[in-house]
Amino acid sequence: MDLQSHAPTTENVTWLKERVRGIHERNRQRGTASWCGHSYDFTCPSHKTYPFQWFWDSCFHAIALSHIDIKKAEAELFSLLKNQHDDGFISHVTFWQRDVYEEMVSTYDIAFRTKYLSDEMQPPLLAEAVHAVAHRGRGIEFIKEILPGVIRFYEWCHSVRSPFGDGLIRVIQPDETGLDHSPKWDELMKIHDEEHISFERGWKLICDQYLPFNRDPKKMIDTNYFVVADVMVNVIYIENLRVLSRLCASLGDTEGEKRYADRAALARKSLEDLCWDDLDGLYYDVNGKENKKIRVNTFTSLMPLLLSDIDQAKSDRLMAHVLNPEEYWATYPIPSTAMNHPTFRPNTVGGNLVWRGPTWMNSNWYLARGLIRHGRMDLARHIANQSIECMKTSGVREYYNPNDATGWGAPDFSWSTILLDLVMEVSS
């Protein structure tokens, strides 16, 4: 495969900006919710299939919007924080307009804290989104307005989801990672086929254990069944603690600057101590108090490339996996599961099962930025160019076949517009 290591063409950048602007206009949701009295103004993932506000989607949306419409980018994040809970938690879904979509909501396997707010987290990239919007917008003024809520959220992550003293945060069900059907979960969910109903049973197998505890987080963690330090979630957490430290510094908060830098350092050390596998040259999730490794080769095992201070020998080994045509160096990289893993499926299977092979724009965004940090702008540009080709071939879709760029999942999928941020970085 020829390496497309040139910067994206001006024509392609213009084409992408037009698509991003159009999607964020078509998927924009505005109004006032009678159940809370708050107005909202955000981009939903897809107006056809996902009309509500998702946590990590909105962070991706805000970063993409920071390049084309800073007011919408700010509104996205302010809307996300409007229903922050008293304990600092931010629900992974806010059902602003639920009463209009009751039939749709009835099909969701989601844990609820209230009728309109879920009781699940998602990967914590809020600080990155705030930094991007502040950097391209009102700077310190915006940071001052939004940072108190952001800090409360990361304090919740620390106090509620970091229970073992190692600085890493734990998820307590698969969908909290955003990687609902990843083959990483097959053993814990007792998955033996590729039928959607099997994953529904697996989800209930985990969540039904929590029913006696009324969603009490400590008691759910104490079950010690699904208490996973997910590599991707924790790399994002470490990165965002570092960003949060810098945001505090920008406001002269030296105490906050040190607090979040120290937490990032502890989590960073534990990621190495608990998740690195020297035999395979990959990072693996660990489960439970025993920190048992989940040895399944998916893109999340490569995510520590995002960390600029990873050991050179380890980054070289991760890079070898990325460039291996039997694992991740597909025609349209980077597939979500290693292509030589028995569960790899380049298309959806079993009724829209996800994260078992197709390429996604948000994971490309993270991994390509990691490659840049380790001196491989050429590879990052190739990923950006091939990602543009995916969109030009199949439209702005939820995910793509890594072999032929066929698009799958929701059309006009908003978080795929995060590609614009990568394209702007590799074009500079």
N, C-alpha and C positions, 0 to 999 in steps of 0.2 A: 504494500500500500504506500503510495506517495505521501510524504509528509507535507501537509498544507501549512507550512510554518510562516507564511506571509501574514501580515496584519490584514484583517477583514477589509475589503474594498469599501470605498466611500459609498458606492451604490448599495452595497449590502447593509451598511450601517444605517443609511437613510431608509431603506426598505424595512429594517427591523424596528426603527423608531416609529414609523408609521403604524406598523402592526401593534406595537406596544400601546401606543396612544389609543388606537381603535378598540382594543380589547378592554382596556381600563375604563373606557367610556361605556361600552356595551354591558360590562359586568358591574357597573357602579350601582350601589344600593344607597338610597338616601331617604330619610324620613324621621319620624319620632315614634318611639315604642311606648305604647300606653302602659305596658306592664312595669316600666321603670321610670318613665318620664324623660328619658334621655333621647336626644337627637342622635342620629348616626349617619355616617358618610364614609363608606368603605367599598373596596372592590371585593366581590365574592369570587371564589375560585372559578365557578362557571355558572352562568345564569340558568343554564338548562338542567344541571344536575346537582350543583352545590350552591344554593342561594344564600347561605349564612356566612358568618365571619369566623374563620379558623385562625388560630394563634400564629403558627409558623408561616402559613400562607400570607397573612397580613404583613409579617415582617419582610418576606420576600417582595411583596407588592410595594411596600414603602421604599425599599431600596431601589427597585426598578423605577418607581415614580419619581424618585429624587433626581433623576436625569431629565425628566420631561415636564413635571408639574409638581412643584414643591408644596403647594397648598393642599393638593390631594394626598401627597405623601404624609404630611403632618396630620391631616384629618384621619387617615388610616390608623395611625398609632394612637391618637387621642380617642378614637372610637373604641379601639381595643382595650384601653385602660378604663373606660367609663364604668364598667361593671366589675372592677377589681374587688375581690372579696376582702372582708375585714382583716383576714390573716395574711394578706398580700398575694394570695393565689390569684392567677388569671386563668379562667376556663379556656380549654382548648377550642371550644365552640361557643359562640354567643348566638342564640337563636332569636335575633332581633324581630323577625317577622314570622315566628313559629305558627301563629294562629292561622296563617294563610296556607301553611304547608303541613298540616297535621298528618295527612296520609303519607307524605314523604318521610317525616320524622319517625313514623311508626316502624319503618323498615331499618332504622339505624340501630346498630349494636353499640350503644354509648352509655356510659355511666353518667347519671345526672346528679348535680348538687341541688339545683332547683329546676323547675319546669323549663326555664329559658337558658340555663347555664350548665355546662357539663362539669363533671367532677374528674376530669383528666387533664394532664399536662401535655405539652409537646416540646420538642427540642427548643432550648431557651436562647434564641438568637435575637432577643429584644434589644440588647445593648448595641449590637452591630447595626440594627436598623436605625436606632436613635442617632448613632454616630454618622451614618450615611446621610440622613435627612438634615442633621445639624450642619454637617460639613458643606453641603450644597445649598443650604438655606440660611436660616437666621442665626446659626451658630449658638453662642452662649445664651442668647435670649430663649431659644427653643429648649436648650438643655435645662435651664433653670425651671422652666414650666413643667417639664415632663419627668425629670430625674427622680423626684421623690417617689412616684409610683413605681418607677423602674427598680429603684433600690429595694422597695418593699417586696417586689416579686423575687429578686435574687436572695433576699433574706428568707423568704418562704422556701426556696429551693434548698438553702443551706440547713435550715432548722427542721424541715419536714422530710426532705428527700435525701439527706446525707446522714444516714443513721449509724454508720459503723466507724466513724472517726478517721476515715481515710481521705475525706474530701471529695470523693466521687458521689454523684447523685444516682439514685436508683429509680427505675420505672417499675410499676407494679402490674402492668398488663401490656401486651404487644403494641396496641395502637397508640400508646403514649409516645412511642418512638416515631410515629408517622409511617412506619414500615410494616403495615398490618399483616401481610401474608408472607413476609420474608421466610425463606427456608430455615433461617436461624431458629425459628420458633417451633419447628415441626415436632421435635422431641418433647418439649415442654407442653405443647398443645395436643400431643398424641395424634398427629396428622399422619395418615397412612395412604391418602389418595389426594386427588386434586379437585375435589368437589367443594363448592362453596359452602355447602351445608356442614362439611367436616370442620371448616374453620369457625363456623358459628358455634358448633359444639365445643370446639377447643377454647373459644373465647369464654363461653359459659363455664367450662371446666375451671377456668381460673377465677372468673368474677363471682361465680356462685359461692366460692369459699369466703368471700367478703360479706355476704348478705347478713350474717349474724352480727356484724360489727358496725352496721350503719355507716359504712365508708370511713371509719376511724382510721387515719393513715398509719398510726403506730401499730394497731392491731392487724391491719392488712400486711404490713411489713413483717410482723412477727409470725405470720403463717409460713414464711421462708420457702414458699413454693416458686413464685415468680417475683424475684426481687433482683432485677438485672441492672448491672452497671454496663450499659450499652456504650460501645466505643464511640459511635458517631455522636450520640447525645452528650457524652462527656467531653469529647474534643470541642464541640460547640460550646459547652459550658465553660471550659477552660479559656477558650478564645474570648468569650463574652465577659468573663470575669476580668480579663486583661483590658478589654475595651472599657468596661465599667470603671476600672481603676483610673484609666486615663480621663474618662468623663468627670470623675470626681476631682482629679487634679486640675482640670480646666476651670473648675469653680473654686479652686483654692482649698478643697477639702482634703487635707493631707492625711487625716485619720482614715477616711474612706479609701483614699488611694492605696494606703498600705494594707488595709483590711482585705480588699479584693485581690490585690497582687499576692498576698500571702495565701489566700484560699486557692488561687490559681496554681501557685507553686506546689501546694500540698496535693491537689488533684493531679497535677502533672506528674509528680513523682509516683503516685499510686497507679496511674495509667501504665507507667513503665513496669512497676513491680508486679502488678496483678494481671495485666492484659497482654503484654508482649510474649510471643511464643518464638523462642529462638530456633526451634527445629524447623518450623514452617516459614519463618520470616514474616509473620503477620501479627496483627493485634486482634484479639478475640474478646468478645463480651464475656463477663463472668456473672454467675448467678448465685444468689443466696449468701448466707454468712460464711459459707465455706469457699466462696469465690471460685466455683467450678467453671472452667472454661467451656464456652460453647464453640466448638471447633467446626465452624461452617464458613467457607470462603465466600464472603460477599464484599461489596464495595466498601462497607463500613470498616473492614479490616485495613483499608488504605487511608482512612480519614486522618490519622495523625500526620500525614504529609502537610496538613494545614498548619501545623505547629512549626514555626521557623527554627526552634531550638532542638528539634529532634536530632539524635546522634546521626552523623554522616553515614556510618555503616548501615544503620537501620533504614535511613531514607533511601539508600542505594538498593537495599533488598526490596523495599516497597515499590520502588521505581521499576525494578525488574519484573514484578508482578503486573504492574500497569502495562508494560511494553510487551508482555508475553502474549502472542497472538492466540494461544490456547486458553488464556484466562480473560484478559480485559482489553487487549488492543484490537477491538473489533473495527469494522469499517466506519461505524458511527459510535465511537466510544463515549462514555464508559458504561458497559452493562452493569446492572445492579447485582447480578450474581455471576460468579466466575463461569465462563463458558464451558469449562471442563468439569463442572460440578454436576452430578446426576439430576439435580432439580432445575437446572437452567432451562428456561423457556423464553425464547425471544419475543413471543407474543403473549397475550393474556391467555389464561387457561381457567377451566372450571368455573366460568361465569364471572369474569372480571377480577380474577385474583392478581394482585400487584406485587412488585418488587421481587419477582422471581426470574428476572432476566433483562427486561427492557431498559433502555437508557432514559434517564430523567435529567431535566435541565438544572434542577437545584443541586443534585449531587455532582453534576459536571461543574457547576459554579464553584462549589467548595474544593473539589479535587484539582481543578485547573489552577485556582488561586494558590493551592499548596505547591503545585509544580513550579509556579512562578517564584515562590519563596525559596525554592531549592534550585534556582538557576535554570529552569527549563521553560523559558518563555516560548520556545519553539513548539513544545508539546501542548502548552496551553493554547497557543494560536491555532494549532491543528484541531483541538477539541472545539474551540469557538467556531471555526470555519465549518466543521462537520455538523455542528449543532445548528448553525444557520441553514445548512443544506437540508437537515431534517425538517425544519419549519417550511422551507420553500417547497419541499416535496409533498408534505402532508398537512400543512397548516400548523397552527400553534396548539398542539395537543398535550394531553397529560403525560404521555410517555411514548417511546418510539422503539421499533425493532432495531437492534444494533447492527443488523446485517444489511437491511435494505431501506431503513428510514421510514417504514410504514408507521403511521401514527395510530395510536390507540387511546382508549379512555375518553375523558371529557373533551369536547371541542372548545376552542377559545379558552384554554386553561391558563388562568392568570399568573400562577407562580412560574410558569415557563418563561415569562417575560423577564425573570432574573437574568436570563442570558444577556440582556442589554448591559448590565453592569459588568459582566465579564468581557464583553466585546469592547466596551469603552476602555477597560483596563489594558487589554492586549493591543489596543489601537494607539495608545499614548506613547 
